[in-house]
Amino acid sequence: MKIISSGKKPTIAIVCCQHGDEIFGLEVFKYFARHLSSYPAVKLILANEEAVARKTRFIDEDLNRVFNMSKGEAHERRLARQILPEIAKSTYVLDIHTTTSDLRMTPIITTLNAKIRKILRLCPFPEVAYMQPPLGNHALIGQVTAGVSLEFNEKYAKTPEALEMVIKIVDDLQKKSFSHSQKRKVYFIDRAIPLEIKIKKEYRNFQYIPEQKIFPFLLREKSYTTIQGFAAKVVKEMEV
């Protein structure tokens, strides 16, 4: 794990590369590391440095599934225990991810409060994935009061627009320049989609599947070997 910051009391933690094969996080880390003098509010965390070096998702187990699981000395469990104190006092936590699933960028949350709403107002796309317990219980963002995962499609993450989006979000958080609320579709993700359920190829993320009465999310993510993705049965249009 690598941690750098330029300010004495940084208020924005940017966590990159929980998964070592999600290299957009490394691009984000390198950008802010090069420009850190302009970001006194930022603390940068390159989370799973060893997995990045090996170009693999994890060493022993998925880091973003073992937070608040104190037992064990597996590589990622030790990392999780080290990361939590580093983000505990941050006002905002941005957790950078990429997916092979068909979307551009979707913010993922485990709670919805005033600070979370401020981050969501800086996200340009209208969908929000709201993970319901117990799905986010051992994820990084489930351990802090104002954590949002920014989930980018891996191909979209290779475009200049993706990095520019992260930069603008961080710039606005640092300047406390928050957009007005707008109506967004909040998907209350409450289940995984088992492998045995047949889903037609034409269905996409957030598209209602009448056969199952669900809205899928992270559908067909290639790193998922035991599920097809996640799903919501409840969707609310909310002023966020």
C-alpha positions in Angstrom: 0.0 0.0 0.0 1.2 3.5 -0.9 -0.2 6.6 0.8 0.7 10.2 -0.1 -0.7 13.6 0.7 0.5 17.2 0.7 -1.9 18.7 3.4 -1.7 18.2 7.1 -5.4 17.4 7.4 -6.6 16.1 4.0 -10.4 15.8 3.8 -10.7 13.8 0.5 -9.4 10.3 0.3 -9.0 8.8 -3.1 -8.6 5.0 -3.0 -7.2 3.5 -6.1 -6.6 -0.1 -7.2 -8.3 -2.2 -4.6 -8.3 -4.6 -7.5 -4.8 -4.8 -9.1 -6.1 -5.4 -12.6 -8.2 -2.2 -12.7 -5.5 0.0 -14.1 -7.6 3.1 -14.4 -7.1 3.5 -10.7 -3.4 3.6 -11.2 -3.8 6.3 -13.8 -5.9 8.4 -11.3 -3.3 7.8 -8.6 -0.4 8.9 -10.9 -2.3 12.0 -12.1 -3.0 13.3 -8.6 0.5 12.3 -7.4 2.0 14.5 -10.1 -0.3 17.5 -9.2 -0.5 17.0 -5.5 0.7 20.5 -4.7 -2.6 21.7 -6.2 -4.7 19.3 -4.0 -3.9 20.0 -0.3 -7.3 18.4 0.6 -6.4 15.1 -1.0 -5.0 11.9 0.5 -4.0 9.3 -2.2 -4.1 5.6 -1.4 -2.8 3.0 -3.8 -4.5 0.1 -2.0 -3.4 -3.2 -3.4 0.1 -2.4 -4.7 1.3 -6.0 -4.8 -1.7 -7.1 -6.9 -1.0 -4.1 -9.2 2.5 -5.3 -9.7 1.3 -8.8 -10.5 -1.5 -7.5 -12.7 -4.0 -9.6 -10.9 -7.3 -8.8 -9.2 -6.1 -9.8 -5.8 -3.4 -11.9 -4.0 -5.4 -14.0 -1.6 -9.0 -12.7 -1.8 -11.0 -9.8 -3.0 -10.0 -6.7 -0.9 -13.4 -5.0 -1.4 -15.1 -7.9 0.3 -13.1 -8.2 3.5 -13.3 -4.8 5.3 -14.5 -5.1 8.9 -13.5 -8.8 8.9 -10.7 -8.6 11.5 -9.7 -12.3 11.6 -7.1 -13.8 9.4 -3.7 -12.8 8.1 -4.4 -13.1 4.3 -2.8 -10.3 2.3 -6.0 -8.4 1.7 -7.3 -8.7 5.2 -4.2 -7.1 6.5 -4.5 -4.4 3.9 -8.1 -3.7 4.9 -7.1 -3.2 8.5 -4.3 -0.8 7.4 -6.6 1.2 5.1 -9.5 1.8 7.5 -7.6 4.2 9.9 -6.3 6.1 6.9 -9.8 7.0 5.6 -11.6 7.1 8.9 -11.3 10.9 9.4 -11.8 11.8 5.7 -14.9 14.0 5.0 -15.3 12.3 1.6 -14.0 9.0 0.2 -13.8 8.2 -3.5 -13.2 4.6 -4.4 -12.1 4.2 -8.0 -13.1 1.0 -9.9 -13.6 -0.3 -13.4 -15.9 -3.0 -14.8 -16.3 -5.0 -18.0 -20.0 -4.6 -17.6 -21.8 -2.3 -20.1 -22.1 1.1 -18.6 -20.1 4.4 -18.6 -19.8 5.4 -15.0 -22.2 4.7 -12.1 -21.7 5.8 -8.5 -22.3 3.1 -6.0 -23.3 3.9 -2.4 -24.2 2.0 0.8 -25.9 4.9 2.5 -27.5 8.2 1.5 -26.8 11.2 3.6 -26.0 14.9 3.0 -22.3 14.3 2.3 -23.1 11.5 -0.1 -25.6 13.7 -1.9 -22.9 16.3 -2.4 -20.7 13.8 -4.2 -23.6 12.4 -6.3 -24.5 15.9 -7.5 -21.1 16.1 -9.1 -21.6 12.8 -11.1 -22.9 13.5 -14.6 -25.0 10.3 -15.1 -28.5 9.8 -13.8 -28.3 6.3 -12.3 -27.2 5.5 -8.7 -26.7 2.0 -7.4 -27.6 1.8 -3.7 -26.3 -1.4 -2.2 -28.6 -2.7 0.5 -27.4 -4.8 3.5 -25.7 -7.2 3.6 -24.2 -6.6 0.1 -22.0 -3.7 1.1 -21.2 -4.7 4.7 -17.6 -5.7 3.9 -16.9 -3.2 1.1 -14.7 -0.2 1.7 -17.5 2.4 1.3 -19.6 0.5 3.8 -17.1 1.5 6.5 -17.3 5.3 6.2 -20.0 7.9 6.4 -19.4 9.5 3.0 -17.9 6.9 0.7 -18.8 6.5 -3.0 -17.4 4.0 -5.4 -17.1 5.4 -8.9 -17.5 2.4 -11.3 -16.2 3.1 -14.8 -16.5 0.8 -17.8 -13.0 -0.3 -18.6 -13.1 0.9 -22.2 -14.7 4.2 -21.2 -11.9 4.5 -18.6 -9.4 4.7 -21.4 -10.9 7.9 -22.8 -9.7 11.3 -21.7 -13.3 12.1 -20.6 -13.1 9.5 -17.7 -10.0 11.0 -16.1 -11.4 14.5 -16.6 -14.6 13.5 -14.8 -12.6 12.3 -11.7 -10.5 15.5 -11.8 -13.6 17.7 -11.9 -15.3 15.8 -9.1 -12.2 16.2 -6.9 -11.8 19.8 -7.9 -15.4 20.6 -7.0 -15.2 18.8 -3.7 -12.0 20.7 -2.8 -13.5 24.0 -3.8 -16.9 23.0 -2.1 -18.6 23.8 -5.4 -21.6 21.7 -5.4 -24.2 21.4 -8.2 -27.9 21.7 -7.6 -29.9 18.5 -6.9 -31.6 16.8 -9.8 -33.9 13.8 -10.3 -31.9 10.5 -10.5 -33.0 6.9 -10.7 -31.8 5.2 -7.5 -31.6 1.4 -7.9 -31.9 -0.4 -4.5 -29.6 -3.3 -5.2 -30.6 -6.1 -2.8 -29.5 -9.4 -4.4 -27.0 -11.2 -6.6 -28.1 -12.9 -9.8 -27.4 -16.6 -9.6 -25.7 -18.3 -12.5 -28.6 -20.7 -13.1 -31.0 -17.9 -14.0 -31.2 -17.5 -17.8 -31.0 -13.8 -18.9 -31.3 -13.0 -22.6 -28.3 -11.4 -24.3 -30.3 -8.3 -25.2 -30.8 -7.2 -21.6 -28.5 -4.5 -20.3 -27.8 -2.8 -17.0 -30.8 -1.0 -15.5 -33.2 -2.5 -18.1 -36.2 -4.2 -16.5 -36.2 -7.9 -17.0 -39.9 -8.9 -16.7 -39.2 -12.7 -16.5 -37.3 -12.1 -13.2 -38.9 -8.8 -12.2 -35.5 -7.2 -11.6 -33.3 -4.4 -12.9 -29.7 -5.8 -13.4 -26.5 -4.0 -12.4 -22.9 -5.0 -13.3 -24.5 -7.6 -15.5 -21.9 -10.1 -17.1 -18.9 -8.6 -15.2 -16.2 -11.0 -16.2 -14.5 -11.1 -12.8 -17.6 -12.6 -11.2 -17.4 -16.4 -11.4 -20.2 -17.4 -9.0 -22.9 -14.8 -10.0 -24.0 -13.0 -13.1 -24.1 -9.6 -11.4 -26.5 -7.8 -9.0 -30.1 -6.7 -9.2 -32.7 -4.4 -7.8 -36.5 -4.9 -7.5 -37.1 -1.4 -6.3 -36.2 1.8 -8.2 -37.1 5.3 -7.0 -36.8 8.5 -8.9 -35.3 10.8 -6.2 -34.2 14.4 -5.9 -30.5 13.9 -5.2 
